Amino acid sequence: MAKETSHMRKKIRTRLIFVGLVAVLGLAFIFPTQLNKAIDGVNNTVALGIPRLPEQGFLLGLDLQGGAHLMYQADVSNIPTDNQGEAVDGVRDVIERRINALGVSESNIQVAKVGNDYRLNIEMPGIDDVSTAINLIGETPILAFKEENLDPPRTLTAEEAEQIETYNNEMSERALAAKTALEAGTDMASVASEYSQDPSSKDNGGSFGFINKNTQYGPEVYNWASTHTDGDISDVIETSYGYFTLVRGVEQEGEPEVSASHILICYLGATQCNEPKYTKEEALAKAQEIFDMANADNFADLAAEHSTDLANKDNGGDLGAFTRSMMVPAFSDAAFNANVGEIIAPVETDFGYHVIYKTDEGILPEYDVSGVFIAKLQERDILGPQDEWKNTGLSGKQLDRAEVVTDSQTGSVQVSLQFDQEGKELFSELTEKNIGKPIAIFLDGNPISVPTVQSVITGGQAVITGDFTITEARELSQRLNTGALPVPIELISQQSIGATLGAESLAKGLTAGIIGIILVMIFMVGYYRLPGVLSVLSLSIYIIFTLAIFKLIHVTLTLAGIAGFILSIGMAVDANVLIFERLKEELQDGKSLKAAVEEGFIRAWTSIRDGNASTLITCLLLIWFGSSFVQGFAATLAIGILLSMFTAITITRFMLRYVVPWFPSHGNKLFLGYSSKKEQ
């Protein structure tokens, strides 16, 4: 019997030593800094090469380390009711990726339905720049590739065509009535005031001023004025956009005009240089090289080969005739000061370097014209304006990844795009049918790059160029990589918590917890004596295990979470109290100390199990339905309860079993202040 008891005590001792070693490891995991100092001291003395422990602190919540709390409302009005929840879940996933791009790994995003509205509560601990977070979360980069819209607008309906015809007939009659009034001797100012719809001339006596062939009123008005004399009254002149009744005035010499062709070499940073091939220095050297070889016979060929002005390179760089005011000052000064037939270069403007060939010059005649203008009703007034670009189906949805790169020749910052399989096929088709034509890359509704397709691109790669800084390019690539939001969201609340306030909350929470634990330990030792001492040891091991698990599974601690942990300590103490009260009852009934210990645990287990089970069910409900702070409280409480059952039922029992043989079988005053009835 003695041999069996000795074997049992040895087995218990082994288990206690194992628990103690695990507790020491847990303590080292919780507070690695002190252990690392000891390890460094040993390594420096003996050079054993003992590895250091990773020094990673506890994850602290928003209320403890400061940060940002944002609340968004999702607009699901255009989503079918059955799909709204799924769409909002998609929003949460995208926002989570965007927050991760900020480096916030312990963020918390929750979806809540308030009435018919879906709201997203976002907590981002440690975020200092809330505005950056708001921009990154809420702004959706809409990437689209578009081609020139050469499709004709829809045709008018019969009713719309009839409406236009009826209205324009009435306006034509109105212009004819103005002519009749002028021929009857009514002065121009009165006729214009009554009939004209041109606001700039109506209140100025009907005067259009002196016009030349570049007049805004169109070639029909200039052609009539140039073929009539002072005092003539026109018939009704119909143009594509309205009706004129005119009176010719005097003629005078107008502005000088020049006819010229040019070759433009643009460079990185120049205005409207969408596909820069050169730095500024390289562009200057290229312009000089072209100038050296240019003459009247080969100028058109050189323009077609080298000019970056896509509007006229294919017609030899011909700009037609122009006045000084039609060109930028540097270009006009060079062209007007040159002789006819002279080639000059390089001429620098904001657009790049020009090689200019002056082909003719002259003086524009001008004519004083007054009149009445009445606007037509046109198809575009009913159909609306025709969009210059049309969608191709290729957008950010087919984007596989985006990354920041630099141009190997110019060093400019660019965003490289790689499409998925569907995007590769669409991009290949798009470039194949637009060779020699521009494709516009739109971002957030604005064209940021309009390159001309030179050949078919089958690799599924494109590059967004623009005046990017490295920060802007990196932010754009991050936003593109995180994807678009499935539905729009609106920021309805924001709150920023300072790190100082969080540190104060943490200090107060820890102080309250430590004081509470010390008071509980003093009570247990004073009231239950030796079992109380053992319960304090068991409670200390429980605290070490719980904190180690919090750190191991990355539990985010909040004030509510600390409160849950402290409450779980109380639950652990409560389990010991139940055991010790049962033990007391068994001793009072005259049982031996060993039997009283075993019976006390057996009878207390049912109460401990039922109480903790009901608390765990409550914790699960709080985790499922509660807000983030409530969830933190419930999670820490649940972990603590599970561990408390282990420490109270297992570790405390091991220690009591181990010390019981040290005392008489009927017990003594160290056990709860009671001895058996035999002693009494």
C-alpha positions as CSV (number, residue, x, y, z in Angstrom):
1,M,0.0,0.0,0.0
2,A,2.8,2.4,0.9
3,K,4.6,1.5,-2.3
4,E,1.5,2.3,-4.3
5,T,1.1,5.6,-2.5
6,S,4.7,6.5,-3.2
7,H,4.2,5.7,-6.9
8,M,1.1,7.8,-7.0
9,R,2.9,10.8,-5.4
10,K,5.8,10.4,-7.8
11,K,3.3,10.5,-10.7
12,I,1.7,13.6,-9.3
13,R,5.0,15.3,-8.7
14,T,6.0,14.6,-12.3
15,R,2.8,16.3,-13.5
16,L,3.3,19.3,-11.3
17,I,6.9,19.7,-12.5
18,F,5.6,19.6,-16.1
19,V,2.9,22.2,-15.3
20,G,5.6,24.3,-13.7
21,L,7.9,24.1,-16.7
22,V,5.0,25.1,-19.0
23,A,4.2,28.0,-16.8
24,V,7.8,29.2,-16.9
25,L,7.8,29.0,-20.7
26,G,4.5,30.8,-20.7
27,L,6.0,33.5,-18.5
28,A,9.0,33.8,-20.8
29,F,6.7,34.1,-23.8
30,I,4.7,36.9,-22.1
31,F,7.7,38.8,-20.9
32,P,10.5,38.0,-23.4
33,T,12.6,41.1,-22.8
34,Q,13.8,40.1,-19.4
35,L,14.7,36.6,-20.5
36,N,16.5,37.9,-23.6
37,K,18.6,40.1,-21.4
38,A,19.6,37.0,-19.4
39,I,20.2,35.0,-22.7
40,D,22.4,37.9,-24.0
41,G,24.4,37.8,-20.7
42,V,25.0,34.1,-21.0
43,N,25.9,34.3,-24.7
44,N,28.4,37.1,-24.0
45,T,30.0,35.1,-21.2
46,V,30.0,31.5,-22.5
47,A,29.2,32.0,-26.2
48,L,26.6,29.2,-26.3
49,G,24.6,30.8,-29.0
50,I,21.2,30.5,-27.2
51,P,18.5,31.9,-29.5
52,R,16.6,34.9,-28.3
53,L,12.8,34.9,-28.0
54,P,10.8,37.1,-30.4
55,E,9.8,40.3,-28.6
56,Q,6.2,40.9,-29.8
57,G,3.8,42.7,-27.6
58,F,0.1,42.1,-27.1
59,L,-2.3,43.4,-29.8
60,L,-4.1,46.4,-28.3
61,G,-7.5,47.6,-29.5
62,L,-8.6,51.0,-30.6
63,D,-9.4,52.2,-27.1
64,L,-6.0,51.3,-25.8
65,Q,-3.5,52.3,-28.5
66,G,-5.5,55.0,-30.2
67,G,-6.6,55.0,-33.9
68,A,-9.6,55.7,-36.1
69,H,-13.2,54.5,-36.0
70,L,-15.2,55.0,-39.2
71,M,-18.8,54.2,-40.0
72,Y,-20.0,53.9,-43.6
73,Q,-23.4,53.3,-45.0
74,A,-23.7,51.2,-48.2
75,D,-26.0,52.3,-51.0
76,V,-27.8,49.1,-52.0
77,S,-30.8,50.7,-53.6
78,N,-29.8,49.3,-57.1
79,I,-29.2,45.8,-55.8
80,P,-32.0,43.2,-55.7
81,T,-33.1,42.5,-52.1
82,D,-31.9,38.9,-52.1
83,N,-28.4,40.0,-53.2
84,Q,-27.8,43.0,-50.9
85,G,-26.2,41.1,-48.1
86,E,-23.7,39.4,-50.5
87,A,-22.9,42.8,-52.1
88,V,-22.2,44.3,-48.7
89,D,-20.0,41.4,-47.8
90,G,-18.1,42.1,-51.0
91,V,-17.6,45.7,-49.8
92,R,-16.2,44.5,-46.5
93,D,-13.7,42.2,-48.3
94,V,-12.5,45.1,-50.6
95,I,-12.2,47.5,-47.6
96,E,-10.2,44.9,-45.7
97,R,-7.8,44.6,-48.6
98,R,-7.4,48.3,-48.8
99,I,-6.8,48.6,-45.0
100,N,-4.2,45.9,-45.2
101,A,-2.4,47.9,-47.9
102,L,-2.0,50.6,-45.2
103,G,-0.3,48.0,-43.0
104,V,-3.1,47.8,-40.4
105,S,-3.2,44.0,-39.7
106,E,-5.4,44.1,-36.5
107,S,-8.3,46.1,-38.0
108,N,-11.9,45.1,-37.3
109,I,-14.7,45.4,-39.9
110,Q,-18.3,44.6,-39.0
111,V,-21.4,44.7,-41.1
112,A,-24.6,45.7,-39.3
113,K,-28.2,46.1,-40.6
114,V,-30.1,49.0,-39.2
115,G,-33.6,48.9,-40.5
116,N,-33.2,48.6,-44.3
117,D,-29.7,50.2,-44.2
118,Y,-26.4,48.3,-44.2
119,R,-23.6,49.9,-42.2
120,L,-20.0,49.0,-41.9
121,N,-18.1,49.7,-38.6
122,I,-14.4,49.9,-39.2
123,E,-11.8,50.1,-36.4
124,M,-8.2,50.8,-37.3
125,P,-5.9,50.8,-34.3
126,G,-2.6,52.8,-34.6
127,I,-3.8,54.9,-37.6
128,D,-2.4,58.5,-37.2
129,D,-3.5,59.9,-40.6
130,V,-7.3,59.4,-40.6
131,S,-7.8,61.4,-43.9
132,T,-5.5,59.0,-45.7
133,A,-7.4,56.0,-44.5
134,I,-10.7,57.7,-45.5
135,N,-9.4,58.4,-49.0
136,L,-8.0,54.9,-49.4
137,I,-11.2,53.2,-48.2
138,G,-13.9,55.3,-49.9
139,E,-12.3,56.2,-53.2
140,T,-12.8,53.7,-55.9
141,P,-10.4,53.9,-58.9
142,I,-12.5,53.3,-62.0
143,L,-10.2,52.1,-64.7
144,A,-11.5,51.9,-68.3
145,F,-10.0,51.6,-71.7
146,K,-12.0,53.4,-74.5
147,E,-11.7,53.7,-78.2
148,E,-12.8,56.5,-80.5
149,N,-16.6,56.7,-80.9
150,L,-17.2,56.5,-84.6
151,D,-20.7,55.1,-84.3
152,P,-23.4,57.3,-85.7
153,P,-26.0,58.6,-83.1
154,R,-29.4,57.0,-83.2
155,T,-31.8,58.3,-85.8
156,L,-34.6,60.6,-85.0
157,T,-38.1,59.3,-84.6
158,A,-40.7,60.6,-87.1
159,E,-42.2,62.8,-84.4
160,E,-38.8,64.2,-83.5
161,A,-37.9,64.9,-87.2
162,E,-41.3,66.6,-87.6
163,Q,-40.7,68.7,-84.5
164,I,-37.3,69.9,-85.9
165,E,-38.8,70.7,-89.3
166,T,-41.7,72.7,-87.9
167,Y,-39.6,74.7,-85.5
168,N,-36.9,75.6,-88.1
169,N,-39.5,76.6,-90.7
170,E,-40.8,79.1,-88.1
171,M,-37.3,80.4,-87.4
172,S,-36.7,80.8,-91.2
173,E,-39.9,82.9,-91.4
174,R,-38.6,84.9,-88.5
175,A,-35.3,85.7,-90.3
176,L,-37.3,86.6,-93.4
177,A,-39.4,89.0,-91.3
178,A,-36.2,90.7,-90.1
179,K,-35.1,91.1,-93.7
180,T,-38.5,92.7,-94.6
181,A,-38.2,95.1,-91.7
182,L,-34.7,96.2,-92.7
183,E,-35.8,96.7,-96.3
184,A,-38.7,98.8,-95.0
185,G,-36.2,101.2,-93.4
186,T,-36.3,100.0,-89.8
187,D,-32.9,100.6,-88.2
188,M,-30.6,97.7,-87.5
189,A,-30.6,98.1,-83.7
190,S,-34.4,97.9,-83.5
191,V,-34.6,94.9,-85.8
192,A,-31.8,93.0,-83.9
193,S,-33.4,93.8,-80.6
194,E,-36.7,92.3,-81.8
195,Y,-35.6,89.3,-83.8
196,S,-32.0,88.3,-83.0
197,Q,-31.0,85.4,-80.7
198,D,-27.3,86.2,-80.6
199,P,-26.6,87.7,-77.1
200,S,-23.3,89.3,-78.1
201,S,-24.7,91.4,-81.0
202,K,-28.4,91.8,-80.0
203,D,-27.7,94.4,-77.4
204,N,-24.9,96.0,-79.5
205,G,-27.0,97.4,-82.3
206,G,-26.8,94.0,-84.1
207,S,-23.1,94.6,-84.9
208,F,-20.9,91.5,-85.5
209,G,-17.9,93.7,-85.8
210,F,-15.2,93.3,-88.4
211,I,-15.0,89.7,-89.6
212,N,-12.4,87.8,-91.6
213,K,-12.3,84.2,-93.0
214,N,-11.6,82.8,-89.6
215,T,-14.8,84.3,-88.2
216,Q,-16.8,82.3,-85.6
217,Y,-20.0,82.8,-87.6
218,G,-18.8,80.5,-90.3
219,P,-17.7,80.6,-94.0
220,E,-21.2,81.3,-95.3
221,V,-21.2,84.7,-93.6
222,Y,-17.7,85.6,-94.7
223,N,-18.4,84.5,-98.3
224,W,-21.4,86.7,-98.5
225,A,-19.6,89.7,-97.0
226,S,-16.6,89.3,-99.3
227,T,-18.8,89.3,-102.4
228,H,-21.1,92.3,-101.5
229,T,-20.6,96.0,-100.9
230,D,-21.3,98.6,-98.3
231,G,-25.1,98.9,-97.5
232,D,-26.2,95.6,-99.1
233,I,-28.9,93.5,-97.3
234,S,-28.7,89.8,-97.6
235,D,-31.3,87.2,-98.3
236,V,-31.8,84.7,-95.5
237,I,-28.5,82.8,-95.2
238,E,-29.0,79.3,-93.9
239,T,-26.1,77.6,-92.1
240,S,-25.9,74.2,-90.4
241,Y,-26.8,75.8,-87.1
242,G,-29.0,78.8,-87.8
243,Y,-30.3,81.6,-90.1
244,F,-28.7,85.0,-90.8
245,T,-30.0,88.3,-92.1
246,L,-27.0,90.5,-92.7
247,V,-26.1,94.1,-93.6
248,R,-22.7,94.8,-95.1
249,G,-20.5,97.7,-93.9
250,V,-17.1,99.0,-94.9
251,E,-14.0,97.0,-95.7
252,Q,-10.6,97.3,-94.1
253,E,-7.2,95.6,-94.0
254,G,-7.0,93.1,-91.2
255,E,-4.3,91.0,-89.5
256,P,-1.3,89.6,-91.3
257,E,-1.5,85.9,-91.8
258,V,1.1,83.2,-92.5
259,S,0.9,79.7,-94.0
260,A,3.4,77.2,-92.6
261,S,4.2,73.6,-91.9
262,H,6.0,72.2,-88.9
263,I,7.7,69.2,-87.3
264,L,7.1,68.8,-83.6
265,I,9.5,66.9,-81.3
266,C,7.9,66.6,-77.8
267,Y,9.6,65.5,-74.7
268,L,8.9,64.2,-71.2
269,G,7.0,66.9,-69.3
270,A,5.9,68.9,-72.4
271,T,2.3,69.8,-72.7
272,Q,0.1,67.2,-74.4
273,C,3.1,64.9,-74.9
274,N,1.2,61.6,-74.3
275,E,4.0,59.3,-75.6
276,P,7.3,60.9,-74.7
277,K,10.3,59.3,-76.4
278,Y,12.9,61.9,-75.5
279,T,14.1,63.9,-72.6
280,K,14.2,67.6,-73.2
281,E,17.9,67.5,-74.1
282,E,17.4,64.6,-76.5
283,A,14.4,66.4,-78.1
284,L,16.5,69.5,-78.8
285,A,19.2,67.4,-80.4
286,K,16.6,65.6,-82.5
287,A,15.1,68.8,-83.7
288,Q,18.5,70.2,-84.6
289,E,19.3,67.0,-86.5
290,I,16.1,67.3,-88.6
291,F,16.7,71.0,-89.2
292,D,20.1,70.2,-90.6
293,M,18.7,67.8,-93.2
294,A,15.4,69.6,-94.0
295,N,14.6,71.4,-97.2
296,A,11.5,72.3,-99.2
297,D,11.5,69.0,-101.1
298,N,11.8,66.6,-98.2
299,F,10.0,68.5,-95.4
300,A,6.7,66.6,-95.8
301,D,8.5,63.3,-95.6
302,L,10.5,64.3,-92.6
303,A,7.3,65.4,-90.9
304,A,5.5,62.1,-91.6
305,E,8.5,60.2,-90.2
306,H,9.5,62.2,-87.1
307,S,6.7,64.7,-86.0
308,T,4.9,63.9,-82.8
309,D,2.0,66.1,-83.8
310,L,-0.5,63.4,-84.8
311,A,-3.0,66.0,-86.1
312,N,-1.0,67.0,-89.1
313,K,2.1,64.7,-89.5
314,D,0.4,62.7,-92.2
315,N,-0.2,65.8,-94.4
316,G,3.4,67.0,-94.2
317,G,2.9,69.0,-91.0
318,D,0.7,71.6,-92.9
319,L,-0.9,74.0,-90.4
320,G,-2.7,76.0,-93.1
321,A,-3.0,79.8,-92.8
322,F,-3.1,81.4,-89.3
323,T,-2.8,84.8,-87.6
324,R,-0.6,85.7,-84.7
325,S,-3.3,85.2,-82.1
326,M,-4.0,81.6,-83.3
327,M,-0.6,80.3,-82.2
328,V,1.4,80.5,-79.0
329,P,3.6,83.6,-78.9
330,A,7.0,81.9,-79.4
331,F,5.7,80.0,-82.5
332,S,4.0,83.1,-84.0
333,D,7.1,85.3,-83.5
334,A,9.3,82.8,-85.3
335,A,6.9,82.2,-88.1
336,F,6.0,85.8,-88.8
337,N,9.6,87.0,-88.6
338,A,10.9,84.4,-91.1
339,N,11.0,84.9,-94.8
340,V,8.7,82.9,-97.2
341,G,10.4,79.7,-98.1
342,E,12.7,79.8,-95.0
343,I,13.0,76.8,-92.6
344,I,13.8,77.8,-89.0
345,A,14.6,75.6,-85.9
346,P,14.7,74.8,-83.2
347,V,11.8,76.9,-81.8
348,E,10.8,76.0,-78.3
349,T,7.2,76.2,-76.9
350,D,5.4,74.4,-74.1
351,F,4.6,71.6,-76.6
352,G,8.2,70.8,-77.4
353,Y,10.7,71.8,-80.1
354,H,9.5,72.8,-83.6
355,V,11.1,72.9,-87.0
356,I,9.0,75.5,-89.0
357,Y,8.8,75.9,-92.8
358,K,7.1,79.2,-93.9
359,T,5.3,78.7,-97.2
360,D,3.3,82.0,-97.7
361,E,2.1,85.2,-96.0
362,G,-0.5,87.9,-96.6
363,I,-3.0,90.3,-95.2
364,L,-6.6,89.3,-94.3
365,P,-9.3,91.6,-95.6
366,E,-12.0,92.4,-93.0
367,Y,-15.6,93.5,-93.4
368,D,-17.9,95.3,-91.0
369,V,-21.1,93.2,-90.7
370,S,-24.3,93.7,-88.7
371,G,-27.2,91.4,-88.6
372,V,-29.8,89.1,-87.0
373,F,-29.0,85.5,-86.0
374,I,-31.7,82.9,-85.2
375,A,-30.7,79.5,-84.0
376,K,-32.0,76.2,-85.5
377,L,-33.2,73.3,-83.5
378,Q,-30.7,70.5,-84.3
379,E,-30.6,66.8,-83.9
380,R,-28.1,67.1,-81.1
381,D,-30.5,69.3,-79.2
382,I,-32.8,66.3,-79.0
383,L,-30.4,63.4,-79.1
384,G,-27.8,65.0,-76.8
385,P,-24.0,65.3,-77.5
386,Q,-22.1,62.4,-79.0
387,D,-19.5,61.0,-76.6
388,E,-16.0,61.2,-78.1
389,W,-15.0,57.9,-76.6
390,K,-16.9,54.6,-76.2
391,N,-16.5,51.7,-73.8
392,T,-14.7,48.6,-75.0
393,G,-15.5,46.2,-72.1
394,L,-11.9,46.3,-70.9
395,S,-11.7,47.8,-67.4
396,G,-10.3,47.3,-63.9
397,K,-12.4,44.1,-63.6
398,Q,-10.0,42.2,-65.9
399,L,-6.9,43.5,-64.0
400,D,-4.7,40.9,-62.5
401,R,-2.2,43.2,-60.9
402,A,-0.7,46.7,-61.0
403,E,2.7,47.8,-60.0
404,V,4.9,50.8,-60.0
405,V,7.7,50.9,-62.7
406,T,10.0,53.5,-64.2
407,D,10.7,54.1,-67.8
408,S,14.2,52.8,-68.7
409,Q,14.8,55.7,-71.1
410,T,13.3,58.7,-69.4
411,G,13.1,57.6,-65.7
412,S,9.5,58.7,-65.4
413,V,7.2,56.9,-62.9
414,Q,4.6,54.7,-64.5
415,V,2.0,52.2,-63.4
416,S,2.3,48.8,-65.2
417,L,-0.9,46.8,-65.7
418,Q,-1.1,43.0,-66.2
419,F,-4.5,41.7,-67.3
420,D,-6.1,38.3,-66.6
421,Q,-6.9,35.8,-69.4
422,E,-10.1,37.6,-70.3
423,G,-8.3,40.9,-70.2
424,K,-5.5,39.6,-72.5
425,E,-8.0,38.6,-75.1
426,L,-9.9,41.9,-75.0
427,F,-6.8,44.0,-75.1
428,S,-5.4,42.0,-78.0
429,E,-8.7,42.5,-80.0
430,L,-8.8,46.2,-79.0
431,T,-5.3,46.9,-80.2
432,E,-5.7,44.8,-83.4
433,K,-8.7,46.9,-84.6
434,N,-7.2,50.2,-83.6
435,I,-3.7,50.1,-85.1
436,G,-2.7,53.7,-85.9
437,K,-5.6,55.0,-83.8
438,P,-5.7,56.3,-80.3
439,I,-6.9,54.4,-77.2
440,A,-7.8,56.4,-74.2
441,I,-7.1,55.1,-70.7
442,F,-9.6,56.6,-68.3
443,L,-9.2,56.8,-64.5
444,D,-12.1,58.0,-62.4
445,G,-13.9,59.3,-65.5
446,N,-10.9,61.3,-66.8
447,P,-8.5,60.4,-69.7
448,I,-5.0,60.3,-68.2
449,S,-3.3,58.8,-71.2
450,V,-4.2,58.6,-74.9
451,P,-1.5,56.5,-76.6
452,T,-1.7,55.6,-80.3
453,V,-1.6,51.9,-81.0
454,Q,1.4,50.9,-83.1
455,S,0.9,47.2,-83.2
456,V,-1.1,44.3,-81.8
457,I,-0.4,43.6,-78.1
458,T,-1.0,40.0,-77.1
459,G,0.9,39.8,-73.8
460,G,-1.9,41.5,-71.8
461,Q,0.3,44.3,-70.5
462,A,-0.3,48.0,-70.6
463,V,1.3,51.1,-69.0
464,I,-0.4,54.1,-67.5
465,T,1.8,57.2,-68.0
466,G,1.2,60.6,-66.5
467,D,2.8,63.2,-64.3
468,F,3.0,60.8,-61.3
469,T,5.1,61.2,-58.2
470,I,6.3,57.9,-56.8
471,T,3.8,58.2,-53.9
472,E,0.9,58.9,-56.3
473,A,1.8,55.9,-58.5
474,R,2.2,53.6,-55.5
475,E,-1.2,54.7,-54.1
476,L,-2.8,54.2,-57.5
477,S,-1.4,50.7,-57.9
478,Q,-2.6,49.8,-54.4
479,R,-6.1,51.0,-55.1
480,L,-6.2,49.2,-58.4
481,N,-4.9,46.0,-56.8
482,T,-7.6,46.0,-54.1
483,G,-10.4,46.2,-56.7
484,A,-13.5,48.2,-57.0
485,L,-16.3,48.5,-54.4
486,P,-19.4,46.5,-55.5
487,V,-21.7,49.3,-54.2
488,P,-21.1,52.9,-53.3
489,I,-20.5,53.8,-49.7
490,E,-20.9,57.0,-47.7
491,L,-19.0,58.1,-44.7
492,I,-21.5,58.9,-41.9
493,S,-19.3,59.0,-38.8
494,Q,-15.6,59.2,-38.0
495,Q,-13.9,59.3,-34.6
496,S,-10.2,59.6,-33.9
497,I,-8.8,58.4,-30.5
498,G,-5.4,59.8,-29.5
499,A,-2.6,57.4,-28.5
500,T,-2.2,59.4,-25.2
501,L,-5.8,58.7,-24.2
502,G,-5.4,55.0,-25.1
503,A,-2.2,54.7,-22.9
504,E,-4.1,56.3,-20.0
505,S,-6.9,53.8,-20.4
506,L,-4.5,50.9,-20.5
507,A,-2.7,52.0,-17.4
508,K,-5.9,52.5,-15.5
509,G,-7.3,49.1,-16.7
510,L,-4.1,47.3,-15.7
511,T,-3.9,49.0,-12.3
512,A,-7.5,48.0,-11.5
513,G,-6.9,44.4,-12.6
514,I,-3.7,44.0,-10.5
515,I,-5.3,45.5,-7.4
516,G,-8.3,43.2,-7.8
517,I,-6.2,40.1,-8.2
518,I,-4.1,40.9,-5.1
519,L,-7.2,41.5,-3.0
520,V,-8.6,38.2,-4.1
521,M,-5.4,36.3,-3.3
522,I,-5.2,37.9,0.1
523,F,-8.8,36.8,0.8
524,M,-8.2,33.2,-0.4
525,V,-5.1,32.8,1.8
526,G,-6.7,34.4,4.9
527,Y,-9.9,32.5,4.6
528,Y,-8.9,29.1,3.3
529,R,-5.4,28.8,4.7
530,L,-3.3,26.1,2.9
531,P,-5.9,25.4,0.2
532,G,-6.0,29.1,-0.3
533,V,-2.3,29.2,-0.8
534,L,-2.6,26.4,-3.3
535,S,-5.4,28.2,-5.1
536,V,-3.2,31.3,-5.4
537,L,-0.5,29.2,-7.0
538,S,-3.2,27.7,-9.3
539,L,-4.6,31.2,-10.1
540,S,-1.1,32.5,-10.9
541,I,-0.6,29.6,-13.3
542,Y,-4.1,30.3,-14.8
543,I,-3.1,34.0,-15.4
544,I,0.1,33.0,-17.1
545,F,-1.6,30.4,-19.3
546,T,-4.4,32.8,-20.3
547,L,-2.1,35.7,-21.1
548,A,0.2,33.4,-23.1
549,I,-2.8,32.2,-25.1
550,F,-4.0,35.8,-25.7
551,K,-0.6,36.5,-27.2
552,L,-0.2,33.2,-29.1
553,I,-3.6,33.5,-31.0
554,H,-3.3,37.3,-31.4
555,V,-6.3,38.3,-29.3
556,T,-6.9,42.0,-29.6
557,L,-7.2,43.4,-26.1
558,T,-9.6,46.3,-25.4
559,L,-10.8,47.7,-22.2
560,A,-13.8,45.5,-22.5
561,G,-11.5,42.5,-23.1
562,I,-9.5,43.3,-20.0
563,A,-12.7,43.5,-18.1
564,G,-13.7,40.0,-19.4
565,F,-10.3,38.7,-18.4
566,I,-10.6,40.1,-14.9
567,L,-14.1,38.6,-14.6
568,S,-12.7,35.2,-15.7
569,I,-10.3,35.4,-12.8
570,G,-13.2,35.8,-10.5
571,M,-14.9,32.8,-12.2
572,A,-11.7,30.8,-11.6
573,V,-11.6,31.8,-7.9
574,D,-15.3,30.9,-7.7
575,A,-14.5,27.4,-8.9
576,N,-11.9,27.1,-6.1
577,V,-14.4,28.4,-3.6
578,L,-16.9,25.8,-4.5
579,I,-14.3,23.0,-4.2
580,F,-13.1,24.3,-0.8
581,E,-16.6,24.7,0.6
582,R,-17.4,21.1,-0.4
583,L,-14.1,20.0,1.2
584,K,-15.1,21.8,4.4
585,E,-18.5,20.1,4.5
586,E,-16.8,16.7,4.0
587,L,-14.4,17.3,6.9
588,Q,-17.2,18.4,9.1
589,D,-19.0,15.1,8.4
590,G,-16.0,13.3,9.8
591,K,-14.4,12.0,6.6
592,S,-10.6,11.6,6.3
593,L,-8.6,14.4,4.7
594,K,-7.8,12.3,1.6
595,A,-11.5,11.2,1.2
596,A,-12.7,14.8,1.8
597,V,-10.5,16.1,-0.9
598,E,-11.6,13.6,-3.5
599,E,-15.3,13.9,-2.5
600,G,-15.1,17.7,-2.5
601,F,-13.9,17.8,-6.2
602,I,-16.5,15.3,-7.3
603,R,-19.4,17.2,-5.6
604,A,-18.2,20.6,-6.8
605,W,-17.7,19.6,-10.4
606,T,-21.4,19.6,-11.3
607,S,-21.9,23.1,-10.1
608,I,-18.7,24.4,-11.8
609,R,-19.7,22.7,-15.0
610,D,-23.2,24.0,-15.1
611,G,-22.3,27.5,-14.2
612,N,-19.5,27.8,-16.6
613,A,-21.5,26.2,-19.4
614,S,-24.3,28.7,-19.1
615,T,-21.7,31.5,-19.1
616,L,-20.0,30.1,-22.2
617,I,-23.4,30.0,-24.0
618,T,-23.8,33.7,-23.1
619,C,-20.3,34.4,-24.4
620,L,-21.1,32.7,-27.7
621,L,-24.3,34.8,-28.1
622,L,-22.4,38.0,-27.4
623,I,-19.7,37.1,-29.9
624,W,-22.3,36.3,-32.6
625,F,-24.6,39.3,-32.1
626,G,-22.5,41.9,-30.2
627,S,-20.5,44.9,-31.4
628,S,-16.7,44.7,-31.5
629,F,-16.2,45.9,-27.9
630,V,-18.8,43.4,-26.6
631,Q,-17.2,40.7,-28.7
632,G,-13.8,41.4,-27.1
633,F,-15.3,41.1,-23.7
634,A,-17.0,37.8,-24.5
635,A,-14.0,36.3,-26.2
636,T,-11.6,36.9,-23.4
637,L,-14.2,35.8,-20.8
638,A,-14.8,32.5,-22.8
639,I,-11.1,31.7,-23.1
640,G,-10.6,32.4,-19.4
641,I,-13.5,30.2,-18.4
642,L,-12.2,27.2,-20.3
643,L,-8.8,27.6,-18.8
644,S,-10.2,28.2,-15.3
645,M,-11.9,24.8,-15.4
646,F,-8.6,23.2,-16.3
647,T,-6.6,24.9,-13.6
648,A,-9.3,24.5,-10.8
649,I,-10.2,20.9,-11.5
650,T,-6.8,19.6,-12.6
651,I,-3.9,21.7,-11.2
652,T,-5.5,22.5,-7.8
653,R,-6.4,18.8,-7.4
654,F,-2.9,17.7,-8.2
655,M,-1.4,20.1,-5.6
656,L,-3.9,19.0,-2.9
657,R,-3.3,15.4,-3.6
658,Y,0.4,16.0,-3.3
659,V,0.3,17.8,0.0
660,V,-2.4,15.6,1.7
661,P,0.0,12.8,2.8
662,W,2.0,15.4,4.7
663,F,-0.8,15.7,7.3
664,P,-2.7,13.3,9.6
665,S,-5.5,11.4,8.0
666,H,-8.1,13.4,10.1
667,G,-6.6,16.7,8.9
668,N,-5.6,19.8,11.0
669,K,-6.2,23.5,11.3
670,L,-4.2,24.4,8.1
671,F,-7.1,22.8,6.1
672,L,-9.8,25.4,6.1
673,G,-9.7,25.8,9.8
674,Y,-11.4,22.5,10.4
675,S,-10.4,19.1,11.6
676,S,-12.4,15.9,11.6
677,K,-14.9,15.1,14.4
678,K,-12.5,12.6,15.7
679,E,-10.2,15.4,16.7
680,Q,-13.1,17.3,18.3
